[in-house]
Structures are given as structure tokens and as C-alpha cells.
Amino acid sequence: MVTVRHKDRILTRDASHLKPVLALPPSYDDIVRQEIAAHQPVQQPLKRSSRERKPPRKYDND
């Protein structure tokens, strides 16, 4: 069983499905993956500026 605190409650959960994390040091691949993930900023959807969306209207009034 694992004791989990959530806000002001203390919950107990069956932990038989969890792997023991502290038993093994992280493998080299995991370390490299974490390094790569740390250096890549989270890809956010590109926001277009309002100037990009609307073409200039200078020459439209013929």
C-alpha cells in the first residue's frame, strides 16, 4: 500500500502495480532523454500577430 496526500485528505492505494523506482539507478538512455527534454522548450502553438492576419489595406480603395 502507498499513502498519498491529496489536499487535506490522506488516501491509501494498492501499490502492487507500481515498479520499485529507487531500486535501480536510471539507465544512460533515460538520462540522455531527460537531458534532451530539458533543452527542448515545450512546443506551443504558434500565435500569429494581428498584423500578420490582416494584409495592409493601403492599396485596396480603388
C-alpha positions as CSV (number, residue, x, y, z in Angstrom):
1,M,0.0,0.0,0.0
2,V,1.0,3.6,-0.6
3,T,-0.1,6.6,1.3
4,V,-0.9,9.6,-0.8
5,R,-1.8,13.0,0.4
6,H,-4.2,15.0,-1.7
7,K,-5.0,18.4,-0.4
8,D,-6.2,17.7,3.1
9,R,-7.0,14.0,2.7
10,I,-4.8,11.0,3.2
11,L,-5.6,8.2,0.8
12,T,-4.1,4.7,0.7
13,R,-3.7,2.9,-2.6
14,D,-2.7,-0.6,-3.6
15,A,0.8,-0.2,-4.9
16,S,1.3,-3.7,-6.4
17,H,1.2,-2.3,-9.9
18,L,4.0,0.2,-9.3
19,K,7.6,-0.6,-10.2
20,P,10.1,0.0,-7.4
21,V,11.8,3.2,-8.7
22,L,14.6,3.5,-6.2
23,A,15.9,0.0,-6.7
24,L,17.8,0.8,-9.9
25,P,19.7,3.9,-10.9
26,P,18.4,5.4,-14.1
27,S,19.8,4.0,-17.3
28,Y,22.0,6.0,-19.6
29,D,19.2,6.3,-22.1
30,D,16.9,7.7,-19.5
31,I,19.5,10.3,-18.5
32,V,20.0,11.3,-22.1
33,R,16.3,11.5,-22.7
34,Q,15.9,13.8,-19.7
35,E,18.7,16.0,-20.9
36,I,17.2,16.3,-24.3
37,A,13.8,17.0,-22.9
38,A,15.2,19.7,-20.6
39,H,16.8,21.5,-23.5
40,Q,13.7,21.5,-25.8
41,P,11.2,24.0,-24.9
42,V,7.6,22.8,-24.9
43,Q,6.2,23.3,-28.4
44,Q,3.4,25.9,-28.1
45,P,1.0,26.6,-31.0
46,L,2.3,29.5,-33.0
47,K,0.3,32.7,-32.4
48,R,0.1,34.9,-35.4
49,S,0.2,38.6,-34.6
50,S,-2.8,40.7,-35.6
51,R,-0.6,42.4,-38.2
52,E,0.1,39.1,-40.0
53,R,-3.6,38.1,-40.1
54,K,-4.8,41.2,-41.9
55,P,-3.0,42.3,-45.0
56,P,-2.3,46.1,-45.2
57,R,-5.3,47.9,-46.7
58,K,-3.4,50.8,-48.2
59,Y,-4.0,49.9,-51.8
60,D,-7.5,48.4,-51.7
61,N,-9.5,51.6,-52.2
62,D,-9.7,51.8,-56.0
